[in-house]
Amino acid sequence: MQHHFSNEDINQVLDVVTETTLASFWDWKIQEDTQFISPKFKKILGYENTELPNTHETWKSLIHPEDLPRALESIEKHISSKGVHPFREYIRYRRKDHAVIWVICSGRVINWGPKGNPLRMIGTSVDITELKEQTAQIKKNQKRFEILHEAIHAGIWDWNILNGKLYCSDRFYEILGYAPKEIPQLYNEVEKLIHPDDLSWVRHALAEHLNDKLPFSHTFRLRHKNGSYHWVESRGNAIRDETEQPLRMIGSIIDVDEAQKSRIELKRSNFLLRETARIAKCGGWEYDFHSKTIYWSNAVRLIHEVDPSFNPTLLNIIRFSLHEDYPFIKLEMTKCFQTKSSFEIEIPIYTAKQNKRWVRIYAKMITDDAGNPILLRGIYHDITHFREQQQELKSTIQALKAHNDRLQEFAHIVSHNMRSHTGNLNILCSLSKNEPDLLEKDKIQKMIENTASKLNATIEEIIQVIQVQAFDPEERRQCGLLDSFNNALHSLSSEIQKSPCRITHDFSESPSILFDKKFLDSIFVNLISNAIRYKHPQRNLTLHIESSQPEKGKQLIKFQDNGIGIDLKRHGKKVFGLYNTFHGNPDAHGVGLYLVKNQLQALGANIRIESIPNMGSSLIIEISSS
């Protein structure tokens, strides 16, 4: 069955179509010079239906003046070609509020006269303003992307995860030294360029992005065409389907080789700087005049033994210095401020843990163009070790000087005594040679033998002193005092029997010392024999020897007798001198106490005497247990 539609039905259909789509229509009856413009299009242009007459002139007046010639020319081509050339143009229209909208205007002649002249032309107008704006924005964004791409010199990559193909831009290849498409455009081929040390974690990072949607932005190394590895920074994002499965991944790489190597070198330099500061015990500090704040590096905090959270201020850092140094520090700081120059001082400090340290503080004033102070910047240097070395060197020099003085004194005395003995021998030998009397000659011979014996004794004494001077303190061992005491009594047994005496000991508090065994035996023999030699003639000798440790690191050995004593005011400085005797004892040689003192000094120990004439003497040995 064939259906016939009335004009009213057709108009209703057209109204529904135009209301439910973006399109509006127009109907131009060329001979009558009328052109129907649909109410919807008038509304799009901001007009009510009755505001605009339905004429061809009205339609032309609505078109943007710049686009009207092109629109009329296109209509003319359509008519002159009898409809072969289509009429379809992108035309701007002007709204009532003077705004401009974009419209796709298309149409065709549907009725022709007998002479081929157009009678009626209908068409549609579709508002594409939003589409045009989006397109313009896309072009704008594309331009921005191109500018950005050029600015950062990024290489673009597009990975089809399903088939493994990998598109890379020309810049991608350029970064790695290749010509475009010189590397096969497959992901597996490009993956071979990743540095072996980076490959596993790059794969892991990709897996985290694809599976867990974690951001992919990493720096790693790719092999350059010349065989070297270049650092690149790569970022990418996956494109997923409706089930969130990754289909593609698009990203970029930027050549950061120089920057990354600079960062690595900077990191290495910072490490070396920190290690140098740690080893040298040297750190930086800064005072900001504007904010009144002080900055300390970690090394300076370590020098002061404070926590990392310690906030240095002018009030709390002064407490590390000694009170007596305040005026000196203030003076140097004042001079620095007044002259806008630098200063350098060395002062002792006490750390937060109350450890004494010596520091060298250097500072330099930083000023602005007008000469106003901005910063005071400098370093703290822990010079405790150097100070200790200086003190040790000073002590060593003093010890060497004292040792040299003793050697000079020893050489002077020995040379004097040697010359005395050898001079006597020469005289006696000359007398013996020229003496005709045998009895006198025999007397002279006995005198020669006696002088030779004294010379031999002097030489033995010299050998003993020289052995002491050549002793190495590193050869010290733990020596028992009782053992040396017993050895001395055994060596002096005949002397002890000739001179009734009572010799006692108490080594319970400190039974042994770090010493040389031969020296200790010699000291006991010399000091006990000295007490026997200078016993009081009116009473038996009493000698008591005891050891003690009055404080940590210090040991004492005391030889106390009731002998004749000595006047220390007269002879105190000569007691331990070589060949010094004081009581006219024929058995005294003035060597024993000198030898004892030298033996003790060779081991870092010392000896002193306390004595009252006719009451007795105490010889006290002081030994450092270290």
C-alpha positions as CSV (number, residue, x, y, z in Angstrom):
1,M,0.0,0.0,0.0
2,Q,1.3,3.4,-0.9
3,H,1.2,6.2,1.7
4,H,0.7,9.8,0.9
5,F,1.8,12.5,3.3
6,S,0.3,16.0,3.5
7,N,2.4,19.1,3.7
8,E,1.4,19.4,7.4
9,D,2.8,15.9,8.0
10,I,6.0,16.7,6.3
11,N,6.4,19.9,8.3
12,Q,5.8,18.0,11.5
13,V,8.5,15.5,10.5
14,L,10.9,18.3,9.7
15,D,10.2,20.0,13.0
16,V,10.9,16.8,14.9
17,V,14.2,16.2,13.0
18,T,15.4,19.7,13.5
19,E,14.5,19.8,17.2
20,T,16.2,16.5,17.9
21,T,19.4,17.2,16.0
22,L,21.9,20.0,15.7
23,A,20.7,20.8,12.2
24,S,18.2,23.6,11.2
25,F,17.0,24.1,7.6
26,W,16.3,26.8,5.1
27,D,14.1,26.9,1.9
28,W,15.0,29.4,-0.8
29,K,12.3,30.0,-3.6
30,I,14.5,31.8,-6.0
31,Q,11.9,33.2,-8.4
32,E,9.8,34.6,-5.5
33,D,12.9,35.9,-3.7
34,T,11.8,34.4,-0.4
35,Q,14.0,32.2,1.8
36,F,12.4,30.4,4.7
37,I,14.8,30.2,7.7
38,S,13.8,27.7,10.4
39,P,12.9,29.1,13.8
40,K,15.6,26.9,15.4
41,F,18.4,28.6,13.4
42,K,17.0,32.1,14.2
43,K,17.0,31.0,17.9
44,I,20.7,29.9,17.5
45,L,21.4,33.4,16.3
46,G,19.6,34.9,19.2
47,Y,16.5,36.1,17.4
48,E,12.8,35.4,17.9
49,N,11.1,33.9,14.8
50,T,9.2,37.1,14.1
51,E,12.2,39.3,14.3
52,L,13.7,38.3,11.0
53,P,11.9,38.4,7.6
54,N,12.2,35.2,5.5
55,T,14.1,36.7,2.6
56,H,17.3,35.9,0.8
57,E,18.7,39.3,1.8
58,T,18.1,38.5,5.4
59,W,20.1,35.3,5.0
60,K,23.0,37.1,3.4
61,S,22.9,39.9,6.1
62,L,23.5,37.2,8.8
63,I,26.7,35.9,7.2
64,H,30.0,37.3,8.3
65,P,31.1,39.9,5.7
66,E,34.4,38.0,5.2
67,D,32.7,34.8,4.4
68,L,29.8,36.1,2.3
69,P,31.7,36.3,-1.1
70,R,32.9,32.7,-0.7
71,A,29.3,31.5,0.2
72,L,27.7,33.2,-2.8
73,E,30.5,32.0,-5.1
74,S,29.9,28.4,-4.0
75,I,26.2,28.8,-4.7
76,E,26.9,30.1,-8.1
77,K,29.2,27.2,-8.9
78,H,26.5,24.8,-7.7
79,I,23.9,26.4,-10.0
80,S,26.1,26.8,-13.0
81,S,27.2,23.2,-12.8
82,K,23.5,22.1,-12.6
83,G,24.1,20.6,-9.1
84,V,27.3,18.7,-10.0
85,H,29.4,21.0,-7.8
86,P,28.1,20.6,-4.2
87,F,27.3,23.5,-2.1
88,R,29.0,22.9,1.3
89,E,30.8,25.6,3.2
90,Y,32.1,26.4,6.7
91,I,30.6,29.8,7.2
92,R,30.6,32.2,10.1
93,Y,27.4,33.8,11.2
94,R,26.9,36.9,13.4
95,R,24.5,36.6,16.3
96,K,22.3,39.3,17.6
97,D,24.7,39.9,20.4
98,H,27.5,40.3,17.8
99,A,29.1,37.0,18.8
100,V,30.3,34.8,15.9
101,I,29.3,31.2,15.4
102,W,30.6,28.6,13.0
103,V,28.1,26.8,10.8
104,I,28.3,24.0,8.2
105,C,26.0,25.3,5.5
106,S,25.0,22.9,2.7
107,G,22.2,22.6,0.2
108,R,21.1,21.9,-3.4
109,V,18.7,23.0,-6.0
110,I,15.7,20.7,-6.1
111,N,13.6,22.4,-8.8
112,W,14.8,23.6,-12.2
113,G,12.8,25.6,-14.7
114,P,12.3,24.6,-18.4
115,K,15.2,26.6,-19.4
116,G,17.5,25.1,-16.7
117,N,17.1,28.0,-14.4
118,P,17.0,27.2,-10.6
119,L,13.6,27.6,-9.0
120,R,14.0,26.2,-5.5
121,M,17.0,25.4,-3.3
122,I,16.8,23.9,0.2
123,G,19.6,23.2,2.7
124,T,20.7,22.8,6.3
125,S,22.7,24.8,8.7
126,V,24.6,22.9,11.5
127,D,26.1,24.9,14.4
128,I,29.7,23.6,14.8
129,T,31.0,26.4,17.0
130,E,31.8,24.1,19.9
131,L,33.5,21.7,17.5
132,K,35.5,24.5,15.9
133,E,36.6,25.8,19.3
134,Q,37.6,22.3,20.3
135,T,39.5,21.9,17.0
136,A,41.2,25.3,17.5
137,Q,42.1,24.3,21.1
138,I,43.5,21.0,19.8
139,K,45.6,22.9,17.2
140,K,46.7,25.3,19.9
141,N,47.6,22.4,22.2
142,Q,49.3,20.7,19.3
143,K,51.3,23.8,18.7
144,R,52.2,24.1,22.3
145,F,53.2,20.5,22.3
146,E,55.4,21.0,19.3
147,I,57.0,24.1,21.0
148,L,57.5,22.2,24.2
149,H,58.9,19.2,22.3
150,E,61.4,21.4,20.6
151,A,62.2,23.2,23.8
152,I,63.0,20.1,25.9
153,H,64.3,18.1,22.9
154,A,62.3,15.1,24.0
155,G,62.1,11.9,22.0
156,I,58.6,10.3,21.8
157,W,57.8,6.6,21.9
158,D,54.6,4.7,21.4
159,W,54.5,1.1,22.5
160,N,51.8,-1.2,21.2
161,I,51.7,-3.7,24.0
162,L,49.7,-6.3,22.1
163,N,52.0,-6.7,19.2
164,G,55.3,-5.4,20.7
165,K,55.8,-2.7,18.0
166,L,57.4,0.5,19.3
167,Y,57.3,3.7,17.4
168,C,60.1,6.1,18.1
169,S,60.3,9.7,17.0
170,D,63.4,11.1,15.1
171,R,64.5,12.8,18.2
172,F,64.5,9.5,20.1
173,Y,67.0,8.1,17.6
174,E,69.0,11.3,17.6
175,I,69.5,11.2,21.4
176,L,71.2,7.8,20.9
177,G,73.2,8.7,17.9
178,Y,71.1,6.7,15.3
179,A,69.5,7.7,12.1
180,P,65.6,7.6,12.1
181,K,64.4,4.0,12.1
182,E,67.9,2.6,12.2
183,I,66.9,0.5,15.2
184,P,64.1,-2.0,14.5
185,Q,60.8,-0.6,15.8
186,L,60.2,-3.4,18.3
187,Y,60.2,-3.1,22.0
188,N,62.5,-6.0,22.5
189,E,65.1,-4.4,20.3
190,V,65.1,-1.1,22.2
191,E,65.1,-3.0,25.5
192,K,68.5,-4.4,24.5
193,L,69.9,-0.9,24.7
194,I,69.2,-0.6,28.5
195,H,72.3,-0.8,30.7
196,P,72.5,-4.3,32.3
197,D,72.6,-2.8,35.8
198,D,69.3,-0.9,35.1
199,L,67.4,-3.5,33.1
200,S,65.8,-5.5,36.0
201,W,64.5,-2.5,37.9
202,V,63.3,-0.7,34.7
203,R,61.3,-3.9,33.9
204,H,60.0,-3.9,37.5
205,A,58.9,-0.2,37.2
206,L,57.1,-0.9,33.9
207,A,55.3,-3.8,35.5
208,E,54.2,-1.7,38.5
209,H,52.8,0.9,36.1
210,L,51.0,-1.5,33.9
211,N,49.7,-3.7,36.7
212,D,49.3,-1.3,39.7
213,K,49.1,2.0,37.8
214,L,52.1,3.5,39.7
215,P,53.6,6.5,37.9
216,F,56.4,5.7,35.4
217,S,59.0,8.4,35.6
218,H,62.6,7.1,35.9
219,T,66.2,7.9,35.0
220,F,68.3,5.1,33.5
221,R,71.1,4.5,30.9
222,L,70.7,3.6,27.3
223,R,73.5,2.4,25.0
224,H,74.6,5.1,22.5
225,K,75.6,4.1,19.0
226,N,79.2,4.8,19.9
227,G,79.1,2.1,22.6
228,S,78.9,4.5,25.6
229,Y,75.9,4.7,27.9
230,H,73.9,7.9,28.1
231,W,71.5,8.8,30.9
232,V,67.9,9.5,29.9
233,E,64.8,10.5,31.8
234,S,61.8,8.6,30.6
235,R,58.1,9.1,31.5
236,G,55.1,7.3,30.2
237,N,51.5,6.5,30.6
238,A,49.4,3.5,29.6
239,I,46.2,3.7,27.5
240,R,43.7,1.1,28.7
241,D,40.5,-0.6,27.4
242,E,37.2,-0.6,29.2
243,T,38.4,-3.4,31.5
244,E,41.5,-1.4,32.4
245,Q,43.8,-3.7,30.5
246,P,46.8,-1.8,29.0
247,L,46.7,-1.6,25.2
248,R,49.4,1.0,24.5
249,M,51.9,3.0,26.4
250,I,53.0,6.4,25.2
251,G,55.9,8.3,26.7
252,S,59.0,10.4,26.1
253,I,62.8,10.4,26.8
254,I,64.9,13.4,27.5
255,D,68.7,13.4,27.3
256,V,69.9,14.1,30.8
257,D,73.3,12.6,30.4
258,E,75.3,15.7,31.2
259,A,73.0,16.7,34.1
260,Q,73.0,13.2,35.6
261,K,76.8,12.9,35.3
262,S,77.1,16.3,36.9
263,R,74.8,15.2,39.8
264,I,76.9,12.0,40.2
265,E,80.0,14.1,40.2
266,L,78.4,16.5,42.7
267,K,77.4,13.6,44.9
268,R,80.9,12.3,44.7
269,S,82.4,15.7,45.5
270,N,80.0,16.2,48.4
271,F,81.0,12.7,49.7
272,L,84.7,13.5,49.4
273,L,84.1,16.9,51.0
274,R,82.2,15.3,53.9
275,E,84.9,12.7,54.4
276,T,87.6,15.2,54.1
277,A,85.9,17.4,56.7
278,R,85.4,14.3,58.9
279,I,89.0,13.1,58.6
280,A,90.4,16.7,59.0
281,K,87.8,17.4,61.7
282,C,86.9,20.6,59.9
283,G,83.4,22.1,59.2
284,G,81.7,25.2,58.0
285,W,79.6,27.8,59.8
286,E,77.8,31.0,58.9
287,Y,76.1,33.9,60.6
288,D,73.3,35.8,58.8
289,F,73.2,39.4,59.9
290,H,69.7,39.9,58.6
291,S,68.0,36.9,60.2
292,K,70.4,36.8,63.2
293,T,70.7,33.0,62.6
294,I,73.7,30.7,62.8
295,Y,74.3,27.7,60.6
296,W,76.6,24.8,61.6
297,S,77.6,22.0,59.3
298,N,77.4,18.4,60.6
299,A,81.2,18.5,61.1
300,V,81.0,21.5,63.4
301,R,78.3,19.7,65.4
302,L,80.5,16.7,65.8
303,I,83.4,18.9,67.0
304,H,81.1,20.3,69.7
305,E,79.6,16.8,70.4
306,V,76.0,18.1,70.1
307,D,72.9,16.4,68.7
308,P,71.9,16.9,65.1
309,S,68.9,18.8,66.4
310,F,71.0,21.4,68.2
311,N,70.1,24.9,67.1
312,P,73.1,27.2,67.6
313,T,72.5,30.7,68.7
314,L,74.7,33.5,69.9
315,L,73.7,32.8,73.5
316,N,74.2,29.1,73.6
317,I,77.4,28.7,71.6
318,I,79.4,31.0,73.9
319,R,79.1,28.5,76.7
320,F,81.5,26.2,74.9
321,S,84.3,28.7,75.3
322,L,86.3,29.4,78.5
323,H,85.2,32.4,80.4
324,E,88.7,33.9,80.4
325,D,88.7,33.8,76.5
326,Y,85.5,36.0,76.2
327,P,87.4,39.3,76.0
328,F,89.9,37.9,73.4
329,I,87.0,36.6,71.2
330,K,85.1,39.8,71.6
331,L,88.1,41.9,70.6
332,E,88.8,39.8,67.4
333,M,85.1,39.9,66.4
334,T,85.0,43.7,66.9
335,K,88.1,44.2,64.8
336,C,86.5,42.0,62.1
337,F,83.3,44.1,62.1
338,Q,85.1,47.4,62.0
339,T,87.6,46.5,59.3
340,K,85.2,44.3,57.3
341,S,88.0,41.8,57.1
342,S,88.7,38.2,58.2
343,F,90.0,36.9,61.5
344,E,91.6,33.6,62.7
345,I,91.9,32.5,66.4
346,E,92.8,29.4,68.3
347,I,91.0,28.8,71.5
348,P,90.2,25.9,73.8
349,I,86.6,24.8,74.1
350,Y,84.6,22.3,76.3
351,T,82.2,20.2,74.3
352,A,78.6,19.3,75.3
353,K,80.2,16.1,76.8
354,Q,82.7,18.2,78.7
355,N,85.7,17.1,76.6
356,K,88.4,19.7,76.2
357,R,89.3,20.5,72.6
358,W,91.4,23.1,70.8
359,V,89.8,24.7,67.8
360,R,91.0,27.1,65.1
361,I,88.2,29.4,64.1
362,Y,88.4,31.3,60.8
363,A,85.9,33.8,59.6
364,K,85.5,36.2,56.6
365,M,83.0,39.0,56.3
366,I,80.7,39.1,53.3
367,T,79.3,42.5,52.4
368,D,76.8,43.9,49.9
369,D,77.7,46.5,47.2
370,A,77.3,49.3,49.8
371,G,79.8,47.6,52.2
372,N,77.1,46.6,54.7
373,P,77.7,43.2,56.3
374,I,75.5,40.3,55.0
375,L,77.2,37.2,56.3
376,L,80.0,36.1,58.5
377,R,81.2,32.8,57.0
378,G,84.1,30.6,58.1
379,I,85.3,27.2,59.3
380,Y,85.8,25.4,62.6
381,H,88.9,23.2,62.7
382,D,89.5,20.7,65.5
383,I,93.3,21.1,66.1
384,T,93.4,19.1,69.4
385,H,95.6,16.5,67.8
386,F,98.0,19.1,66.5
387,R,98.1,20.8,69.8
388,E,98.8,17.5,71.6
389,Q,101.5,16.8,69.0
390,Q,103.0,20.3,69.6
391,Q,102.9,19.7,73.3
392,E,104.5,16.3,72.9
393,L,107.1,17.8,70.6
394,K,107.8,20.5,73.1
395,S,108.1,17.9,75.9
396,T,110.4,15.9,73.7
397,I,112.6,18.9,72.9
398,Q,112.7,19.7,76.6
399,A,113.6,16.1,77.4
400,L,116.3,16.0,74.6
401,K,117.7,19.3,76.0
402,A,117.8,17.9,79.5
403,H,119.3,14.7,78.1
404,N,121.9,16.7,76.1
405,D,122.7,18.8,79.2
406,R,123.3,15.6,81.2
407,L,125.5,14.2,78.4
408,Q,127.5,17.4,78.4
409,E,127.8,17.3,82.1
410,F,128.7,13.6,82.0
411,A,131.2,14.2,79.2
412,H,132.8,17.1,81.1
413,I,133.1,15.2,84.4
414,V,134.2,11.9,82.8
415,S,136.9,13.7,80.6
416,H,138.1,15.5,83.7
417,N,138.4,12.2,85.7
418,M,139.9,10.3,82.8
419,R,142.5,13.1,82.3
420,S,143.3,12.9,86.0
421,H,143.9,9.2,85.9
422,T,145.8,9.2,82.7
423,G,147.8,12.2,83.8
424,N,148.8,10.4,87.0
425,L,149.7,7.3,85.0
426,N,152.0,9.3,82.7
427,I,153.7,11.0,85.7
428,L,154.2,7.7,87.5
429,C,155.4,5.9,84.4
430,S,158.0,8.7,83.9
431,L,159.1,8.5,87.5
432,S,159.4,4.7,87.4
433,K,161.5,4.9,84.2
434,N,164.0,7.4,85.7
435,E,164.1,6.0,89.3
436,P,167.3,3.9,90.0
437,D,166.3,2.8,93.5
438,L,164.4,-0.5,93.3
439,L,162.5,0.1,96.5
440,E,161.2,3.4,95.3
441,K,160.5,1.9,91.9
442,D,158.4,-0.8,93.6
443,K,156.4,1.9,95.5
444,I,155.8,3.7,92.2
445,Q,154.7,0.4,90.5
446,K,152.1,-0.1,93.3
447,M,150.9,3.5,92.7
448,I,150.6,2.8,89.0
449,E,148.5,-0.4,89.7
450,N,146.2,1.5,92.0
451,T,145.7,4.4,89.5
452,A,145.0,1.8,86.8
453,S,142.5,0.1,89.0
454,K,140.7,3.4,89.5
455,L,140.8,4.1,85.8
456,N,139.3,0.7,85.1
457,A,136.5,1.4,87.7
458,T,135.8,4.7,86.0
459,I,135.6,3.0,82.7
460,E,133.1,0.5,84.1
461,E,131.0,3.3,85.5
462,I,131.1,5.0,82.1
463,I,129.9,1.8,80.4
464,Q,127.0,1.5,82.9
465,V,125.9,5.1,82.2
466,I,126.2,4.6,78.5
467,Q,124.1,1.4,78.7
468,V,121.4,3.4,80.5
469,Q,121.4,6.1,77.8
470,A,121.1,3.5,75.0
471,F,118.1,1.8,76.7
472,D,114.9,1.5,74.7
473,P,111.8,2.1,76.8
474,E,109.8,-0.3,74.6
475,E,111.7,-3.1,76.3
476,R,109.9,-2.6,79.6
477,R,108.2,-5.6,81.2
478,Q,106.3,-6.3,84.4
479,C,108.9,-6.8,87.2
480,G,108.3,-8.1,90.7
481,L,109.6,-5.9,93.5
482,L,110.2,-8.7,95.9
483,D,112.4,-10.6,93.4
484,S,114.6,-7.5,92.9
485,F,114.7,-7.0,96.7
486,N,115.9,-10.6,97.3
487,N,118.5,-10.3,94.6
488,A,119.9,-7.1,96.1
489,L,120.1,-8.7,99.6
490,H,121.9,-11.7,98.1
491,S,124.4,-9.4,96.2
492,L,125.0,-7.3,99.4
493,S,125.1,-10.2,101.9
494,S,128.7,-9.7,102.9
495,E,128.2,-5.9,103.5
496,I,125.0,-6.6,105.5
497,Q,126.8,-9.1,107.7
498,K,129.6,-6.6,108.4
499,S,127.1,-3.8,109.4
500,P,124.3,-5.0,111.7
501,C,121.0,-3.7,110.2
502,R,117.3,-4.4,109.9
503,I,115.9,-4.3,106.4
504,T,112.1,-4.8,105.9
505,H,109.7,-4.5,103.1
506,D,106.0,-4.2,102.2
507,F,105.1,-4.6,98.5
508,S,101.5,-5.7,99.1
509,E,99.8,-2.6,97.7
510,S,101.8,-2.5,94.5
511,P,103.8,-5.8,94.0
512,S,105.1,-5.1,90.5
513,I,106.0,-2.3,88.1
514,L,106.4,-1.9,84.4
515,F,110.2,-1.6,84.2
516,D,113.5,-3.1,83.1
517,K,114.6,-6.1,85.3
518,K,118.3,-5.3,85.2
519,F,117.7,-1.6,86.0
520,L,115.4,-2.5,88.8
521,D,117.9,-4.9,90.3
522,S,120.7,-2.3,90.0
523,I,118.5,0.4,91.6
524,F,117.7,-1.8,94.6
525,V,121.4,-2.7,95.0
526,N,122.5,1.0,94.8
527,L,119.9,2.4,97.2
528,I,120.3,-0.4,99.8
529,S,124.2,-0.1,99.6
530,N,123.9,3.7,99.9
531,A,121.8,3.3,103.1
532,I,124.4,0.9,104.5
533,R,127.3,3.2,103.5
534,Y,125.7,6.2,105.2
535,K,124.3,4.6,108.4
536,H,124.5,6.5,111.6
537,P,127.6,5.5,113.6
538,Q,125.8,5.5,116.9
539,R,122.8,3.2,116.0
540,N,122.1,0.2,113.9
541,L,120.6,0.8,110.5
542,T,116.9,0.4,110.0
543,L,115.8,0.4,106.3
544,H,112.2,0.0,105.3
545,I,111.2,-0.4,101.6
546,E,107.5,-0.2,100.6
547,S,105.4,0.3,97.5
548,S,102.1,2.1,97.1
549,Q,99.7,3.4,94.5
550,P,98.4,6.8,95.8
551,E,96.4,7.4,92.6
552,K,95.4,5.7,89.4
553,G,98.4,5.5,87.0
554,K,101.0,6.3,89.6
555,Q,103.2,4.1,91.7
556,L,105.7,4.9,94.4
557,I,108.6,3.0,95.9
558,K,110.0,4.5,99.1
559,F,113.4,3.7,100.7
560,Q,113.3,5.1,104.3
561,D,116.4,4.8,106.6
562,N,117.6,6.2,109.9
563,G,121.1,7.1,108.7
564,I,123.1,10.2,109.0
565,G,120.9,12.1,106.5
566,I,122.1,15.1,104.4
567,D,121.7,18.8,104.5
568,L,119.5,19.5,101.4
569,K,119.8,23.2,101.7
570,R,123.5,22.9,101.1
571,H,123.6,19.8,98.8
572,G,120.1,19.3,97.5
573,K,121.0,20.1,93.9
574,K,124.1,18.0,93.9
575,V,122.7,14.8,95.5
576,F,122.2,13.0,92.1
577,G,125.2,14.5,90.4
578,L,128.1,12.4,89.0
579,Y,131.0,11.9,91.4
580,N,129.5,14.0,94.1
581,T,130.2,12.8,97.6
582,F,129.4,14.6,100.9
583,H,130.5,12.8,104.0
584,G,134.1,11.9,103.3
585,N,133.3,8.2,103.1
586,P,136.3,6.4,101.5
587,D,134.0,3.9,99.8
588,A,131.9,6.5,98.2
589,H,132.4,7.2,94.4
590,G,129.5,9.5,93.7
591,V,128.2,7.3,90.9
592,G,125.4,5.2,92.5
593,L,122.7,7.9,92.8
594,Y,123.6,9.4,89.5
595,L,123.2,6.0,87.8
596,V,119.9,5.4,89.6
597,K,118.5,8.8,88.4
598,N,119.5,8.1,84.8
599,Q,118.0,4.6,84.9
600,L,114.7,6.0,86.1
601,Q,114.7,8.9,83.7
602,A,115.4,6.5,80.8
603,L,112.1,4.8,81.7
604,G,110.1,8.0,82.2
605,A,110.3,7.8,86.0
606,N,111.9,10.1,88.6
607,I,113.4,10.1,92.1
608,R,113.4,12.7,94.8
609,I,114.9,12.8,98.3
610,E,113.6,13.9,101.7
611,S,116.2,14.1,104.5
612,I,116.9,15.6,107.9
613,P,120.6,15.6,109.0
614,N,121.3,12.9,111.8
615,M,117.7,11.7,111.5
616,G,117.7,9.8,108.2
617,S,116.6,10.0,104.6
618,S,113.8,8.9,102.3
619,L,114.4,8.2,98.6
620,I,111.1,8.2,96.8
621,I,110.8,6.7,93.3
622,E,107.7,7.9,91.2
623,I,106.7,5.7,88.3
624,S,103.9,6.2,85.8
625,S,102.1,2.9,85.3
626,S,101.4,3.8,81.7
